[in-house]
């Protein structure tokens, strides 16, 4: 396990950068022209970025970026 000491300004900057990157990935995931293999890699990257984001962002901000997993759908929904 590694530790990292950062101040409030650096936390806000990290939060901003992570949000920007996650927003871009979410936008690209909606593009039908992108191959499913590439989208799978993008989803993996999103998971890593989101796990970092959870460490610096408030719970309310995290709620905005939680993605529904395909396996978590309620039976009967499509």
Short mmCIF file of the C-alpha atoms (twelve columns), coordinates in Angstrom:
data_MODEL
# 
_entry.id   MODEL 
# 
loop_
_atom_site.group_PDB 
_atom_site.id 
_atom_site.type_symbol 
_atom_site.label_atom_id 
_atom_site.label_alt_id 
_atom_site.label_comp_id 
_atom_site.label_asym_id 
_atom_site.label_seq_id 
_atom_site.Cartn_x 
_atom_site.Cartn_y 
_atom_site.Cartn_z 
_atom_site.pdbx_PDB_model_num 
ATOM 1  C CA . UNK A 1  0.000   0.000  0.000   1 
ATOM 2  C CA . UNK A 2  1.230   3.469  -0.858  1 
ATOM 3  C CA . UNK A 3  0.342   6.782  0.735   1 
ATOM 4  C CA . UNK A 4  0.058   10.190 -0.866  1 
ATOM 5  C CA . UNK A 5  0.074   13.559 0.846   1 
ATOM 6  C CA . UNK A 6  -1.720  16.260 -1.146  1 
ATOM 7  C CA . UNK A 7  -3.236  19.577 -0.156  1 
ATOM 8  C CA . UNK A 8  -6.783  20.829 -0.813  1 
ATOM 9  C CA . UNK A 9  -5.841  22.627 -4.020  1 
ATOM 10 C CA . UNK A 10 -4.244  19.463 -5.413  1 
ATOM 11 C CA . UNK A 11 -7.315  17.435 -4.443  1 
ATOM 12 C CA . UNK A 12 -9.570  19.823 -6.380  1 
ATOM 13 C CA . UNK A 13 -7.261  19.639 -9.387  1 
ATOM 14 C CA . UNK A 14 -7.220  15.834 -9.277  1 
ATOM 15 C CA . UNK A 15 -11.003 15.763 -8.957  1 
ATOM 16 C CA . UNK A 16 -11.341 18.099 -11.953 1 
ATOM 17 C CA . UNK A 17 -8.992  16.038 -14.130 1 
ATOM 18 C CA . UNK A 18 -10.681 12.766 -13.228 1 
ATOM 19 C CA . UNK A 19 -14.139 14.209 -13.932 1 
ATOM 20 C CA . UNK A 20 -13.017 15.477 -17.314 1 
ATOM 21 C CA . UNK A 21 -11.543 12.135 -18.298 1 
ATOM 22 C CA . UNK A 22 -14.564 10.162 -17.059 1 
ATOM 23 C CA . UNK A 23 -16.963 12.509 -18.896 1 
ATOM 24 C CA . UNK A 24 -15.018 11.987 -22.106 1 
ATOM 25 C CA . UNK A 25 -15.128 8.211  -21.700 1 
ATOM 26 C CA . UNK A 26 -18.870 8.277  -20.985 1 
ATOM 27 C CA . UNK A 27 -19.436 10.364 -24.106 1 
ATOM 28 C CA . UNK A 28 -17.355 7.984  -26.238 1 
ATOM 29 C CA . UNK A 29 -19.120 4.907  -24.845 1 
ATOM 30 C CA . UNK A 30 -22.341 6.230  -26.375 1 
ATOM 31 C CA . UNK A 31 -20.778 6.379  -29.846 1 
ATOM 32 C CA . UNK A 32 -21.959 3.451  -31.983 1 
ATOM 33 C CA . UNK A 33 -19.009 3.799  -34.362 1 
ATOM 34 C CA . UNK A 34 -16.543 2.624  -31.706 1 
ATOM 35 C CA . UNK A 35 -15.784 -1.104 -31.714 1 
ATOM 36 C CA . UNK A 36 -16.955 -3.151 -28.716 1 
ATOM 37 C CA . UNK A 37 -13.392 -4.291 -27.951 1 
ATOM 38 C CA . UNK A 38 -12.287 -0.673 -27.646 1 
ATOM 39 C CA . UNK A 39 -15.332 0.096  -25.510 1 
ATOM 40 C CA . UNK A 40 -14.431 -2.759 -23.177 1 
ATOM 41 C CA . UNK A 41 -10.963 -1.258 -22.686 1 
ATOM 42 C CA . UNK A 42 -12.570 2.138  -22.090 1 
ATOM 43 C CA . UNK A 43 -14.864 0.617  -19.453 1 
ATOM 44 C CA . UNK A 44 -11.860 -0.879 -17.661 1 
ATOM 45 C CA . UNK A 45 -10.125 2.504  -17.708 1 
ATOM 46 C CA . UNK A 46 -13.306 4.114  -16.368 1 
ATOM 47 C CA . UNK A 47 -13.334 1.693  -13.438 1 
ATOM 48 C CA . UNK A 48 -9.756  2.619  -12.519 1 
ATOM 49 C CA . UNK A 49 -10.452 6.342  -12.816 1 
ATOM 50 C CA . UNK A 50 -13.637 6.035  -10.775 1 
ATOM 51 C CA . UNK A 51 -11.838 4.182  -7.987  1 
ATOM 52 C CA . UNK A 52 -9.351  7.076  -7.821  1 
ATOM 53 C CA . UNK A 53 -12.201 9.597  -7.965  1 
ATOM 54 C CA . UNK A 54 -13.946 7.966  -4.997  1 
ATOM 55 C CA . UNK A 55 -10.883 8.686  -2.861  1 
ATOM 56 C CA . UNK A 56 -10.965 12.450 -3.441  1 
ATOM 57 C CA . UNK A 57 -14.591 13.339 -4.223  1 
ATOM 58 C CA . UNK A 58 -17.620 13.737 -2.007  1 
ATOM 59 C CA . UNK A 59 -20.245 10.970 -1.965  1 
ATOM 60 C CA . UNK A 60 -22.682 13.240 -3.809  1 
ATOM 61 C CA . UNK A 61 -20.202 13.784 -6.637  1 
ATOM 62 C CA . UNK A 62 -19.497 10.054 -6.793  1 
ATOM 63 C CA . UNK A 63 -23.190 9.290  -7.236  1 
ATOM 64 C CA . UNK A 64 -23.180 11.244 -10.503 1 
ATOM 65 C CA . UNK A 65 -20.506 8.985  -11.975 1 
ATOM 66 C CA . UNK A 66 -21.704 5.550  -10.849 1 
ATOM 67 C CA . UNK A 67 -22.411 3.395  -13.890 1 
ATOM 68 C CA . UNK A 68 -25.021 0.692  -13.977 1 
ATOM 69 C CA . UNK A 69 -23.397 -2.669 -14.606 1 
ATOM 70 C CA . UNK A 70 -25.075 -4.891 -17.177 1 
ATOM 71 C CA . UNK A 71 -25.136 -7.768 -14.692 1 
ATOM 72 C CA . UNK A 72 -26.894 -5.592 -12.052 1 
ATOM 73 C CA . UNK A 73 -30.052 -5.040 -14.086 1 
ATOM 74 C CA . UNK A 74 -33.336 -6.109 -12.540 1 
ATOM 75 C CA . UNK A 75 -34.800 -9.237 -14.095 1 
ATOM 76 C CA . UNK A 76 -37.362 -8.382 -16.725 1 
ATOM 77 C CA . UNK A 77 -35.740 -5.050 -17.622 1 
ATOM 78 C CA . UNK A 78 -33.953 -4.590 -20.911 1 
# 
